[in-house]
Amino acid sequence: MNEPEHRSLQGQYAGFVSRWIALVIDLSIILTINVVVAWATVSALMYAGVDIRDCELLESKPFQAGLCYAIRWSGVVAGSLFAYAYPLFFWTVTGQTPGNALLGLRIVRLDGRPMSLMTSLLRLAGFHLSMVMMGLGFLAMLGDDKRQGWHDKIARTCVIYSWEARQNSRLIERVRRLLRSPWKRRRSSES
């Protein structure tokens, strides 16, 4: 019996689904860290006698109410800054976020040079443009040979598989036959 044919994915352009899963992992990490830090901050403040959950109760004391709102909003700002710093740091330093690393993906520049802060900033700006345009920038990956979204095109980057993954050609052929078989049965029954 023949061994299944395996084709390496290393260096090939990463697809939409792999990138989407990596993004969900990264968003989960960001959300978890923000929730844990917010909970720890609120708990520490409550232990110190400051309850920022009910700033409205302090309306009769303008200074305390103002301080309460300032603390609350500084937490929102810090969480937002972390959400931006997370991808910028990882893209610039390693070329991959933890979500990308788990799926064996790496962001590379088309000119072959290492990622820079400016490239990462351009990519993040393009990422937000893609979101604002109701995801059209992400869907562009589906019709592009290099699987580039708008954020990749703006920053002149692409995402590739970085570790030695193997594609099982035999499995893919079985799935193709399985997907084609209902159409064959339907055509033969119509004849």
C-alpha positions as CSV (number, residue, x, y, z in Angstrom):
1,M,0.0,0.0,0.0
2,N,1.3,3.4,-0.9
3,E,2.2,6.0,1.7
4,P,-0.1,9.1,1.7
5,E,1.5,12.0,-0.1
6,H,2.3,14.9,2.2
7,R,3.0,18.4,0.9
8,S,4.7,20.9,3.2
9,L,2.8,24.1,4.1
10,Q,5.8,25.9,5.4
11,G,6.3,29.2,3.6
12,Q,2.9,29.0,1.8
13,Y,0.4,31.8,2.3
14,A,-1.9,31.2,5.2
15,G,-5.6,31.0,4.5
16,F,-8.6,32.9,5.8
17,V,-9.8,30.3,8.4
18,S,-6.3,29.9,10.0
19,R,-6.0,33.6,10.3
20,W,-9.5,34.0,11.7
21,I,-8.9,31.3,14.4
22,A,-5.6,33.1,15.4
23,L,-7.5,36.4,15.6
24,V,-10.1,34.8,17.9
25,I,-7.4,33.4,20.1
26,D,-5.7,36.8,20.4
27,L,-8.9,38.6,21.1
28,S,-9.7,36.0,23.8
29,I,-6.3,36.7,25.4
30,I,-6.7,40.4,25.3
31,L,-10.2,40.2,26.8
32,T,-9.1,37.8,29.5
33,I,-6.2,40.0,30.5
34,N,-8.4,43.1,30.5
35,V,-11.0,41.4,32.6
36,V,-8.5,40.1,35.2
37,V,-6.7,43.4,35.5
38,A,-10.1,45.3,35.9
39,W,-11.3,42.8,38.5
40,A,-7.9,43.1,40.4
41,T,-8.0,46.9,40.2
42,V,-11.6,47.2,41.4
43,S,-10.9,44.6,44.2
44,A,-7.8,46.5,45.4
45,L,-9.7,49.8,45.4
46,M,-12.6,48.3,47.3
47,Y,-10.1,47.0,49.8
48,A,-8.8,50.5,50.2
49,G,-12.3,51.8,50.7
50,V,-13.0,53.2,47.2
51,D,-15.9,51.7,45.3
52,I,-15.8,52.8,41.7
53,R,-18.8,50.7,40.7
54,D,-21.3,53.3,42.0
55,C,-19.8,56.7,41.1
56,E,-23.4,58.0,40.8
57,L,-23.9,57.7,44.6
58,L,-21.1,60.2,45.1
59,E,-22.8,63.0,43.1
60,S,-23.3,65.0,46.3
61,K,-19.5,65.0,46.7
62,P,-18.1,66.5,43.5
63,F,-14.4,65.8,44.2
64,Q,-15.0,62.2,45.1
65,A,-17.4,61.7,42.2
66,G,-14.9,63.2,39.8
67,L,-12.1,61.1,41.1
68,C,-14.3,58.0,40.9
69,Y,-15.2,58.7,37.2
70,A,-11.5,59.5,36.4
71,I,-10.4,56.1,37.9
72,R,-13.2,54.3,36.0
73,W,-12.3,55.9,32.7
74,S,-8.6,55.5,33.1
75,G,-9.3,51.7,33.3
76,V,-11.2,51.9,30.0
77,V,-8.4,53.9,28.4
78,A,-5.7,51.5,29.8
79,G,-7.7,48.5,28.5
80,S,-8.0,50.1,25.0
81,L,-4.3,50.9,24.9
82,F,-3.4,47.4,25.8
83,A,-5.7,46.1,23.0
84,Y,-3.6,48.2,20.6
85,A,-0.2,47.6,22.1
86,Y,-0.7,43.8,22.1
87,P,-0.6,43.2,18.3
88,L,1.9,46.1,17.8
89,F,4.4,44.6,20.2
90,F,4.2,41.1,18.9
91,W,4.1,42.0,15.2
92,T,7.1,44.3,15.6
93,V,9.2,42.0,17.9
94,T,8.4,38.5,16.7
95,G,6.2,38.8,13.6
96,Q,3.6,36.7,15.2
97,T,1.1,37.1,18.0
98,P,0.5,34.2,20.5
99,G,-2.6,33.2,18.4
100,N,-0.5,33.2,15.2
101,A,2.2,31.2,17.0
102,L,-0.3,28.5,18.1
103,L,-1.4,28.1,14.5
104,G,2.1,28.3,13.0
105,L,1.5,31.6,11.2
106,R,4.0,34.5,10.8
107,I,3.7,38.0,9.3
108,V,6.4,38.8,6.9
109,R,7.2,41.9,4.8
110,L,7.1,41.4,1.1
111,D,10.6,43.0,0.8
112,G,12.0,40.3,3.1
113,R,13.1,42.8,5.8
114,P,12.2,42.4,9.4
115,M,9.0,43.8,10.7
116,S,9.2,47.4,12.0
117,L,7.1,49.5,14.2
118,M,6.0,51.6,11.2
119,T,5.0,48.5,9.3
120,S,3.0,47.3,12.3
121,L,1.3,50.6,12.7
122,L,0.3,50.7,9.0
123,R,-1.0,47.1,9.4
124,L,-3.0,48.0,12.4
125,A,-4.5,51.1,10.6
126,G,-5.4,48.9,7.7
127,F,-6.9,46.3,10.0
128,H,-9.2,49.0,11.4
129,L,-10.1,50.2,7.9
130,S,-11.0,46.7,7.0
131,M,-13.3,46.5,10.1
132,V,-14.9,49.9,9.4
133,M,-15.7,48.8,5.9
134,M,-17.9,45.9,7.3
135,G,-15.1,43.3,6.9
136,L,-14.6,43.8,3.2
137,G,-10.9,44.2,3.7
138,F,-10.7,40.7,5.3
139,L,-12.9,39.1,2.6
140,A,-10.4,40.4,0.1
141,M,-8.1,37.6,1.3
142,L,-10.4,35.0,-0.3
143,G,-9.8,36.3,-3.8
144,D,-6.1,37.1,-3.6
145,D,-3.3,34.8,-4.6
146,K,-1.2,35.9,-1.6
147,R,-4.2,35.8,0.7
148,Q,-3.6,39.5,1.5
149,G,-6.3,41.6,3.2
150,W,-6.4,45.3,2.9
151,H,-4.2,45.6,6.0
152,D,-1.6,43.4,4.4
153,K,-1.6,45.4,1.2
154,I,-1.3,48.7,3.0
155,A,1.6,47.5,5.1
156,R,3.1,45.4,2.3
157,T,3.0,42.2,4.4
158,C,1.6,38.7,4.0
159,V,1.0,35.9,6.4
160,I,2.7,32.5,5.9
161,Y,2.8,29.2,7.6
162,S,6.0,29.2,9.7
163,W,6.4,25.7,10.9
164,E,6.6,22.3,9.1
165,A,3.0,21.4,8.7
166,R,2.0,18.7,6.3
167,Q,-1.0,18.6,4.0
168,N,-2.4,15.1,3.6
169,S,-3.3,14.8,-0.1
170,R,-5.1,11.5,0.4
171,L,-7.4,13.0,2.9
172,I,-8.1,16.0,0.7
173,E,-8.9,13.8,-2.2
174,R,-11.4,11.7,0.0
175,V,-13.1,14.9,1.0
176,R,-13.3,16.1,-2.6
177,R,-14.9,12.8,-3.7
178,L,-17.3,12.9,-0.8
179,L,-18.4,16.4,-1.7
180,R,-18.8,15.4,-5.4
181,S,-20.7,12.2,-4.8
182,P,-24.1,13.7,-4.0
183,W,-24.0,15.6,-7.3
184,K,-23.2,12.5,-9.2
185,R,-26.0,10.6,-7.6
186,R,-28.5,13.4,-8.3
187,R,-27.5,13.6,-11.9
188,S,-27.7,9.8,-12.5
189,S,-31.1,9.7,-10.8
190,E,-32.4,12.5,-13.1
191,S,-31.4,10.6,-16.2
